[in-house]
Amino acid sequence: MACVKSEQHIIEKMIRLYCLKKHRQKNLCPDCQALLDYALGRLERCPFQDSKSFCSHCPVHCYKPEMRKRVQEVMRFSGPRMLFHHPVLVVKHMIESNR
């Protein structure tokens, strides 16, 4: 469950960074808020709660194709920038990913 909370925190930071830089919104725009709500909901209902790895390593992709594409776009944009905005989260995520 700790991994789910960590992943929820990371996706929220990534979507917020994306919206700030791409849409020039301090608070999330409606589209980004909808994406965040969707992603958090999917993570809450993950069938692998006890042994959850990160979604990128999961054998089951539970996102709708359109939403998965949007999340991938956010991650491609925000991922490299996270190192400058949230370096501690990046290091923790890398450690967790290697386990």
N, CA, C and O atoms as CSV, one atom per row, in Angstrom:
chain,resi,resn,atom,element,x,y,z
A,1,MET,N,N,0.825,-1.195,0.000
A,1,MET,CA,C,0.000,0.000,0.000
A,1,MET,C,C,0.866,1.255,0.000
A,1,MET,O,O,0.468,2.281,-0.551
A,2,ALA,N,N,2.040,1.184,0.609
A,2,ALA,CA,C,2.934,2.341,0.622
A,2,ALA,C,C,3.339,2.721,-0.795
A,2,ALA,O,O,3.498,3.901,-1.106
A,3,CYS,N,N,3.506,1.724,-1.646
A,3,CYS,CA,C,3.883,1.989,-3.030
A,3,CYS,C,C,2.750,2.713,-3.762
A,3,CYS,O,O,3.007,3.590,-4.586
A,4,VAL,N,N,1.508,2.351,-3.465
A,4,VAL,CA,C,0.367,2.996,-4.095
A,4,VAL,C,C,0.328,4.469,-3.683
A,4,VAL,O,O,0.142,5.343,-4.530
A,5,LYS,N,N,0.500,4.746,-2.409
A,5,LYS,CA,C,0.500,6.134,-1.928
A,5,LYS,C,C,1.645,6.916,-2.562
A,5,LYS,O,O,1.473,8.071,-2.950
A,6,SER,N,N,2.787,6.298,-2.664
A,6,SER,CA,C,3.942,6.940,-3.287
A,6,SER,C,C,3.663,7.239,-4.751
A,6,SER,O,O,3.975,8.325,-5.240
A,7,GLU,N,N,3.080,6.281,-5.445
A,7,GLU,CA,C,2.785,6.471,-6.864
A,7,GLU,C,C,1.711,7.544,-7.058
A,7,GLU,O,O,1.770,8.322,-8.010
A,8,GLN,N,N,0.736,7.581,-6.157
A,8,GLN,CA,C,-0.284,8.627,-6.225
A,8,GLN,C,C,0.345,10.005,-6.042
A,8,GLN,O,O,0.002,10.952,-6.751
A,9,HIS,N,N,1.243,10.108,-5.113
A,9,HIS,CA,C,1.925,11.378,-4.842
A,9,HIS,C,C,2.751,11.814,-6.061
A,9,HIS,O,O,2.733,12.982,-6.449
A,10,ILE,N,N,3.458,10.880,-6.643
A,10,ILE,CA,C,4.305,11.186,-7.797
A,10,ILE,C,C,3.464,11.603,-9.009
A,10,ILE,O,O,3.794,12.583,-9.676
A,11,ILE,N,N,2.390,10.876,-9.299
A,11,ILE,CA,C,1.574,11.233,-10.468
A,11,ILE,C,C,0.925,12.595,-10.275
A,11,ILE,O,O,0.777,13.359,-11.228
A,12,GLU,N,N,0.542,12.895,-9.045
A,12,GLU,CA,C,-0.038,14.217,-8.778
A,12,GLU,C,C,0.988,15.319,-9.033
A,12,GLU,O,O,0.671,16.330,-9.661
A,13,LYS,N,N,2.199,15.130,-8.554
A,13,LYS,CA,C,3.257,16.133,-8.776
A,13,LYS,C,C,3.546,16.292,-10.264
A,13,LYS,O,O,3.752,17.406,-10.746
A,14,MET,N,N,3.561,15.183,-10.987
A,14,MET,CA,C,3.853,15.241,-12.417
A,14,MET,C,C,2.752,15.969,-13.194
A,14,MET,O,O,3.040,16.775,-14.079
A,15,ILE,N,N,1.510,15.685,-12.863
A,15,ILE,CA,C,0.397,16.347,-13.551
A,15,ILE,C,C,0.369,17.827,-13.200
A,15,ILE,O,O,0.099,18.660,-14.066
A,16,ARG,N,N,0.644,18.167,-11.947
A,16,ARG,CA,C,0.679,19.580,-11.558
A,16,ARG,C,C,1.800,20.327,-12.290
A,16,ARG,O,O,1.601,21.456,-12.739
A,17,LEU,N,N,2.950,19.715,-12.407
A,17,LEU,CA,C,4.067,20.333,-13.116
A,17,LEU,C,C,3.717,20.508,-14.595
A,17,LEU,O,O,3.983,21.559,-15.179
A,18,TYR,N,N,3.128,19.494,-15.191
A,18,TYR,CA,C,2.713,19.548,-16.595
A,18,TYR,C,C,1.734,20.700,-16.819
A,18,TYR,O,O,1.900,21.488,-17.749
A,19,CYS,N,N,0.731,20.793,-15.978
A,19,CYS,CA,C,-0.294,21.823,-16.135
A,19,CYS,C,C,0.305,23.222,-15.930
A,19,CYS,O,O,-0.046,24.164,-16.641
A,20,LEU,N,N,1.195,23.344,-14.970
A,20,LEU,CA,C,1.838,24.631,-14.717
A,20,LEU,C,C,2.647,25.086,-15.926
A,20,LEU,O,O,2.571,26.249,-16.321
A,21,LYS,N,N,3.409,24.189,-16.508
A,21,LYS,CA,C,4.296,24.552,-17.616
A,21,LYS,C,C,3.585,24.603,-18.969
A,21,LYS,O,O,3.871,25.484,-19.780
A,22,LYS,N,N,2.671,23.679,-19.219
A,22,LYS,CA,C,2.016,23.613,-20.527
A,22,LYS,C,C,0.792,24.529,-20.624
A,22,LYS,O,O,0.567,25.178,-21.645
A,23,HIS,N,N,0.008,24.567,-19.546
A,23,HIS,CA,C,-1.245,25.323,-19.578
A,23,HIS,C,C,-1.168,26.626,-18.795
A,23,HIS,O,O,-2.134,27.387,-18.739
A,24,ARG,N,N,-0.018,26.875,-18.196
A,24,ARG,CA,C,0.202,28.101,-17.412
A,24,ARG,C,C,-0.833,28.270,-16.300
A,24,ARG,O,O,-1.300,29.376,-16.027
A,25,GLN,N,N,-1.183,27.144,-15.664
A,25,GLN,CA,C,-2.174,27.150,-14.591
A,25,GLN,C,C,-1.518,26.810,-13.268
A,25,GLN,O,O,-0.862,25.775,-13.145
A,26,LYS,N,N,-1.691,27.685,-12.262
A,26,LYS,CA,C,-1.192,27.349,-10.922
A,26,LYS,C,C,-2.028,26.222,-10.327
A,26,LYS,O,O,-1.501,25.248,-9.789
A,27,ASN,N,N,-3.336,26.382,-10.438
A,27,ASN,CA,C,-4.251,25.312,-10.044
A,27,ASN,C,C,-4.538,24.499,-11.300
A,27,ASN,O,O,-4.455,25.013,-12.415
A,28,LEU,N,N,-4.873,23.246,-11.114
A,28,LEU,CA,C,-5.090,22.377,-12.265
A,28,LEU,C,C,-6.266,22.849,-13.112
A,28,LEU,O,O,-7.319,23.222,-12.594
A,29,CYS,N,N,-6.060,22.825,-14.428
A,29,CYS,CA,C,-7.154,23.111,-15.357
A,29,CYS,C,C,-8.123,21.921,-15.310
A,29,CYS,O,O,-7.758,20.864,-14.796
A,30,PRO,N,N,-9.329,22.068,-15.826
A,30,PRO,CA,C,-10.305,20.962,-15.766
A,30,PRO,C,C,-9.806,19.662,-16.413
A,30,PRO,O,O,-10.065,18.579,-15.888
A,31,ASP,N,N,-9.102,19.755,-17.533
A,31,ASP,CA,C,-8.599,18.543,-18.193
A,31,ASP,C,C,-7.569,17.821,-17.334
A,31,ASP,O,O,-7.613,16.599,-17.194
A,32,CYS,N,N,-6.649,18.578,-16.766
A,32,CYS,CA,C,-5.612,17.962,-15.929
A,32,CYS,C,C,-6.210,17.434,-14.629
A,32,CYS,O,O,-5.768,16.402,-14.124
A,33,GLN,N,N,-7.203,18.124,-14.084
A,33,GLN,CA,C,-7.870,17.638,-12.873
A,33,GLN,C,C,-8.580,16.323,-13.159
A,33,GLN,O,O,-8.540,15.398,-12.347
A,34,ALA,N,N,-9.230,16.241,-14.314
A,34,ALA,CA,C,-9.914,14.994,-14.696
A,34,ALA,C,C,-8.902,13.856,-14.853
A,34,ALA,O,O,-9.171,12.728,-14.440
A,35,LEU,N,N,-7.757,14.142,-15.439
A,35,LEU,CA,C,-6.714,13.126,-15.599
A,35,LEU,C,C,-6.195,12.678,-14.243
A,35,LEU,O,O,-5.998,11.484,-14.018
A,36,LEU,N,N,-5.970,13.620,-13.339
A,36,LEU,CA,C,-5.499,13.276,-11.993
A,36,LEU,C,C,-6.527,12.422,-11.272
A,36,LEU,O,O,-6.177,11.403,-10.677
A,37,ASP,N,N,-7.789,12.824,-11.319
A,37,ASP,CA,C,-8.846,12.046,-10.655
A,37,ASP,C,C,-8.908,10.629,-11.209
A,37,ASP,O,O,-9.065,9.669,-10.455
A,38,TYR,N,N,-8.783,10.498,-12.526
A,38,TYR,CA,C,-8.813,9.190,-13.167
A,38,TYR,C,C,-7.626,8.336,-12.702
A,38,TYR,O,O,-7.798,7.178,-12.322
A,39,ALA,N,N,-6.436,8.914,-12.736
A,39,ALA,CA,C,-5.229,8.172,-12.351
A,39,ALA,C,C,-5.285,7.741,-10.887
A,39,ALA,O,O,-4.945,6.603,-10.561
A,40,LEU,N,N,-5.711,8.642,-10.010
A,40,LEU,CA,C,-5.808,8.298,-8.586
A,40,LEU,C,C,-6.846,7.201,-8.361
A,40,LEU,O,O,-6.643,6.301,-7.546
A,41,GLY,N,N,-7.950,7.284,-9.085
A,41,GLY,CA,C,-8.978,6.250,-8.974
A,41,GLY,C,C,-8.483,4.893,-9.433
A,41,GLY,O,O,-8.762,3.879,-8.793
A,42,ARG,N,N,-7.752,4.866,-10.533
A,42,ARG,CA,C,-7.200,3.605,-11.034
A,42,ARG,C,C,-6.223,3.014,-10.025
A,42,ARG,O,O,-6.222,1.805,-9.794
A,43,LEU,N,N,-5.400,3.855,-9.428
A,43,LEU,CA,C,-4.428,3.374,-8.447
A,43,LEU,C,C,-5.123,2.837,-7.196
A,43,LEU,O,O,-4.676,1.848,-6.614
A,44,GLU,N,N,-6.207,3.480,-6.783
A,44,GLU,CA,C,-6.962,3.017,-5.615
A,44,GLU,C,C,-7.557,1.632,-5.845
A,44,GLU,O,O,-7.656,0.831,-4.916
A,45,ARG,N,N,-7.948,1.358,-7.070
A,45,ARG,CA,C,-8.606,0.082,-7.388
A,45,ARG,C,C,-7.655,-0.951,-7.982
A,45,ARG,O,O,-8.096,-1.946,-8.557
A,46,CYS,N,N,-6.381,-0.725,-7.847
A,46,CYS,CA,C,-5.397,-1.653,-8.410
A,46,CYS,C,C,-5.548,-3.042,-7.782
A,46,CYS,O,O,-5.576,-3.162,-6.558
A,47,PRO,N,N,-5.647,-4.090,-8.606
A,47,PRO,CA,C,-5.792,-5.447,-8.060
A,47,PRO,C,C,-4.510,-5.985,-7.417
A,47,PRO,O,O,-4.550,-7.027,-6.762
A,48,PHE,N,N,-3.396,-5.312,-7.587
A,48,PHE,CA,C,-2.120,-5.791,-7.045
A,48,PHE,C,C,-1.667,-4.972,-5.840
A,48,PHE,O,O,-0.468,-4.759,-5.655
A,49,GLN,N,N,-2.600,-4.514,-5.028
A,49,GLN,CA,C,-2.283,-3.626,-3.904
A,49,GLN,C,C,-1.133,-4.135,-3.035
A,49,GLN,O,O,-0.221,-3.376,-2.708
A,50,ASP,N,N,-1.171,-5.392,-2.666
A,50,ASP,CA,C,-0.169,-5.928,-1.739
A,50,ASP,C,C,1.215,-6.052,-2.357
A,50,ASP,O,O,2.220,-5.825,-1.684
A,51,SER,N,N,1.271,-6.406,-3.620
A,51,SER,CA,C,2.567,-6.613,-4.259
A,51,SER,C,C,2.774,-5.638,-5.413
A,51,SER,O,O,3.437,-5.960,-6.399
A,52,LYS,N,N,2.205,-4.455,-5.282
A,52,LYS,CA,C,2.199,-3.487,-6.379
A,52,LYS,C,C,3.594,-2.990,-6.719
A,52,LYS,O,O,4.374,-2.594,-5.852
A,53,SER,N,N,3.876,-3.026,-8.005
A,53,SER,CA,C,5.053,-2.333,-8.520
A,53,SER,C,C,4.517,-1.079,-9.201
A,53,SER,O,O,3.317,-0.809,-9.134
A,54,PHE,N,N,5.369,-0.323,-9.843
A,54,PHE,CA,C,4.892,0.857,-10.552
A,54,PHE,C,C,4.127,0.426,-11.789
A,54,PHE,O,O,4.391,-0.634,-12.356
A,55,CYS,N,N,3.183,1.249,-12.202
A,55,CYS,CA,C,2.313,0.909,-13.335
A,55,CYS,C,C,3.113,0.565,-14.594
A,55,CYS,O,O,2.697,-0.279,-15.387
A,56,SER,N,N,4.240,1.212,-14.768
A,56,SER,CA,C,5.043,0.947,-15.970
A,56,SER,C,C,5.589,-0.474,-15.993
A,56,SER,O,O,5.966,-0.973,-17.053
A,57,HIS,N,N,5.637,-1.131,-14.840
A,57,HIS,CA,C,6.144,-2.501,-14.761
A,57,HIS,C,C,5.014,-3.523,-14.599
A,57,HIS,O,O,5.275,-4.717,-14.450
A,58,CYS,N,N,3.784,-3.067,-14.627
A,58,CYS,CA,C,2.637,-3.933,-14.352
A,58,CYS,C,C,2.247,-4.757,-15.581
A,58,CYS,O,O,2.269,-4.244,-16.700
A,59,PRO,N,N,1.889,-6.035,-15.379
A,59,PRO,CA,C,1.462,-6.868,-16.508
A,59,PRO,C,C,0.046,-6.519,-16.994
A,59,PRO,O,O,-0.320,-6.864,-18.117
A,60,VAL,N,N,-0.746,-5.842,-16.163
A,60,VAL,CA,C,-2.114,-5.470,-16.509
A,60,VAL,C,C,-2.185,-3.952,-16.648
A,60,VAL,O,O,-1.839,-3.222,-15.719
A,61,HIS,N,N,-2.633,-3.482,-17.804
A,61,HIS,CA,C,-2.781,-2.045,-18.000
A,61,HIS,C,C,-4.255,-1.703,-17.884
A,61,HIS,O,O,-5.049,-2.023,-18.768
A,62,CYS,N,N,-4.616,-1.049,-16.782
A,62,CYS,CA,C,-6.031,-0.818,-16.489
A,62,CYS,C,C,-6.516,0.562,-16.940
A,62,CYS,O,O,-7.678,0.904,-16.718
A,63,TYR,N,N,-5.654,1.356,-17.565
A,63,TYR,CA,C,-6.070,2.662,-18.072
A,63,TYR,C,C,-6.731,2.483,-19.435
A,63,TYR,O,O,-6.319,1.634,-20.226
A,64,LYS,N,N,-7.758,3.289,-19.703
A,64,LYS,CA,C,-8.345,3.335,-21.038
A,64,LYS,C,C,-7.254,3.834,-21.982
A,64,LYS,O,O,-6.399,4.614,-21.564
A,65,PRO,N,N,-7.262,3.404,-23.245
A,65,PRO,CA,C,-6.201,3.813,-24.177
A,65,PRO,C,C,-5.996,5.330,-24.265
A,65,PRO,O,O,-4.857,5.796,-24.300
A,66,GLU,N,N,-7.082,6.098,-24.302
A,66,GLU,CA,C,-6.962,7.559,-24.388
A,66,GLU,C,C,-6.284,8.135,-23.136
A,66,GLU,O,O,-5.416,9.003,-23.231
A,67,MET,N,N,-6.690,7.640,-21.975
A,67,MET,CA,C,-6.119,8.137,-20.719
A,67,MET,C,C,-4.666,7.689,-20.578
A,67,MET,O,O,-3.828,8.433,-20.069
A,68,ARG,N,N,-4.377,6.495,-21.023
A,68,ARG,CA,C,-2.994,6.010,-20.967
A,68,ARG,C,C,-2.089,6.895,-21.830
A,68,ARG,O,O,-0.969,7.225,-21.440
A,69,LYS,N,N,-2.590,7.269,-22.996
A,69,LYS,CA,C,-1.835,8.154,-23.885
A,69,LYS,C,C,-1.586,9.513,-23.218
A,69,LYS,O,O,-0.492,10.069,-23.314
A,70,ARG,N,N,-2.605,10.033,-22.548
A,70,ARG,CA,C,-2.455,11.327,-21.866
A,70,ARG,C,C,-1.449,11.239,-20.716
A,70,ARG,O,O,-0.630,12.140,-20.534
A,71,VAL,N,N,-1.512,10.160,-19.945
A,71,VAL,CA,C,-0.570,9.977,-18.829
A,71,VAL,C,C,0.853,9.836,-19.372
A,71,VAL,O,O,1.790,10.383,-18.791
A,72,GLN,N,N,1.023,9.116,-20.468
A,72,GLN,CA,C,2.351,8.968,-21.063
A,72,GLN,C,C,2.890,10.326,-21.520
A,72,GLN,O,O,4.077,10.612,-21.363
A,73,GLU,N,N,2.021,11.151,-22.082
A,73,GLU,CA,C,2.433,12.491,-22.505
A,73,GLU,C,C,2.895,13.319,-21.302
A,73,GLU,O,O,3.916,14.005,-21.363
A,74,VAL,N,N,2.140,13.245,-20.224
A,74,VAL,CA,C,2.509,13.965,-18.997
A,74,VAL,C,C,3.847,13.460,-18.483
A,74,VAL,O,O,4.711,14.255,-18.112
A,75,MET,N,N,4.024,12.151,-18.459
A,75,MET,CA,C,5.261,11.584,-17.930
A,75,MET,C,C,6.465,11.920,-18.804
A,75,MET,O,O,7.546,12.196,-18.285
A,76,ARG,N,N,6.291,11.898,-20.111
A,76,ARG,CA,C,7.398,12.268,-21.005
A,76,ARG,C,C,7.828,13.720,-20.787
A,76,ARG,O,O,9.015,14.044,-20.829
A,77,PHE,N,N,6.850,14.576,-20.556
A,77,PHE,CA,C,7.159,15.986,-20.343
A,77,PHE,C,C,7.711,16.221,-18.934
A,77,PHE,O,O,8.758,16.847,-18.770
A,78,SER,N,N,7.012,15.724,-17.934
A,78,SER,CA,C,7.350,16.032,-16.539
A,78,SER,C,C,8.519,15.225,-15.993
A,78,SER,O,O,9.259,15.702,-15.133
A,79,GLY,N,N,8.685,14.002,-16.493
A,79,GLY,CA,C,9.728,13.124,-15.956
A,79,GLY,C,C,11.093,13.776,-15.865
A,79,GLY,O,O,11.674,13.813,-14.780
A,80,PRO,N,N,11.627,14.290,-16.960
A,80,PRO,CA,C,12.948,14.912,-16.894
A,80,PRO,C,C,12.973,16.172,-16.017
A,80,PRO,O,O,13.994,16.479,-15.402
A,81,ARG,N,N,11.865,16.889,-15.961
A,81,ARG,CA,C,11.803,18.128,-15.185
A,81,ARG,C,C,11.661,17.874,-13.689
A,81,ARG,O,O,11.978,18.739,-12.873
A,82,MET,N,N,11.184,16.689,-13.333
A,82,MET,CA,C,11.008,16.346,-11.916
A,82,MET,C,C,12.340,16.396,-11.171
A,82,MET,O,O,12.378,16.711,-9.981
A,83,LEU,N,N,13.405,16.093,-11.854
A,83,LEU,CA,C,14.725,16.113,-11.221
A,83,LEU,C,C,15.047,17.495,-10.660
A,83,LEU,O,O,15.707,17.611,-9.627
A,84,PHE,N,N,14.585,18.532,-11.336
A,84,PHE,CA,C,14.851,19.900,-10.886
A,84,PHE,C,C,13.813,20.416,-9.897
A,84,PHE,O,O,14.129,21.242,-9.040
A,85,HIS,N,N,12.577,19.935,-10.008
A,85,HIS,CA,C,11.504,20.429,-9.154
A,85,HIS,C,C,11.296,19.586,-7.899
A,85,HIS,O,O,10.922,20.120,-6.855
A,86,HIS,N,N,11.530,18.292,-7.985
A,86,HIS,CA,C,11.310,17.372,-6.859
A,86,HIS,C,C,12.406,16.305,-6.842
A,86,HIS,O,O,12.108,15.126,-7.035
A,87,PRO,N,N,13.662,16.689,-6.617
A,87,PRO,CA,C,14.766,15.715,-6.716
A,87,PRO,C,C,14.665,14.562,-5.723
A,87,PRO,O,O,15.054,13.441,-6.050
A,88,VAL,N,N,14.159,14.807,-4.535
A,88,VAL,CA,C,14.055,13.734,-3.541
A,88,VAL,C,C,13.067,12.671,-4.010
A,88,VAL,O,O,13.321,11.475,-3.866
A,89,LEU,N,N,11.941,13.107,-4.571
A,89,LEU,CA,C,10.962,12.148,-5.101
A,89,LEU,C,C,11.557,11.305,-6.218
A,89,LEU,O,O,11.296,10.106,-6.306
A,90,VAL,N,N,12.354,11.934,-7.068
A,90,VAL,CA,C,12.970,11.208,-8.187
A,90,VAL,C,C,13.898,10.119,-7.662
A,90,VAL,O,O,13.865,8.988,-8.147
A,91,VAL,N,N,14.716,10.452,-6.684
A,91,VAL,CA,C,15.652,9.473,-6.121
A,91,VAL,C,C,14.879,8.334,-5.457
A,91,VAL,O,O,15.215,7.166,-5.652
A,92,LYS,N,N,13.848,8.659,-4.674
A,92,LYS,CA,C,13.035,7.616,-4.037
A,92,LYS,C,C,12.373,6.728,-5.082
A,92,LYS,O,O,12.330,5.507,-4.928
A,93,HIS,N,N,11.859,7.336,-6.141
A,93,HIS,CA,C,11.206,6.578,-7.206
A,93,HIS,C,C,12.196,5.638,-7.899
A,93,HIS,O,O,11.859,4.495,-8.209
A,94,MET,N,N,13.402,6.118,-8.137
A,94,MET,CA,C,14.425,5.283,-8.766
A,94,MET,C,C,14.801,4.106,-7.876
A,94,MET,O,O,14.989,2.991,-8.362
A,95,ILE,N,N,14.910,4.347,-6.592
A,95,ILE,CA,C,15.225,3.257,-5.648
A,95,ILE,C,C,14.108,2.234,-5.642
A,95,ILE,O,O,14.370,1.033,-5.701
A,96,GLU,N,N,12.857,2.692,-5.569
A,96,GLU,CA,C,11.712,1.791,-5.560
A,96,GLU,C,C,11.618,0.997,-6.868
A,96,GLU,O,O,11.277,-0.186,-6.863
A,97,SER,N,N,11.923,1.660,-7.981
A,97,SER,CA,C,11.842,0.999,-9.292
A,97,SER,C,C,12.845,-0.129,-9.422
A,97,SER,O,O,12.585,-1.114,-10.113
A,98,ASN,N,N,13.978,0.000,-8.772
A,98,ASN,CA,C,15.037,-1.013,-8.870
A,98,ASN,C,C,14.821,-2.191,-7.948
A,98,ASN,O,O,15.559,-3.173,-8.028
A,99,ARG,N,N,13.835,-2.123,-7.075
A,99,ARG,CA,C,13.563,-3.245,-6.150
A,99,ARG,C,C,12.836,-4.359,-6.836
A,99,ARG,O,O,12.529,-5.374,-6.211
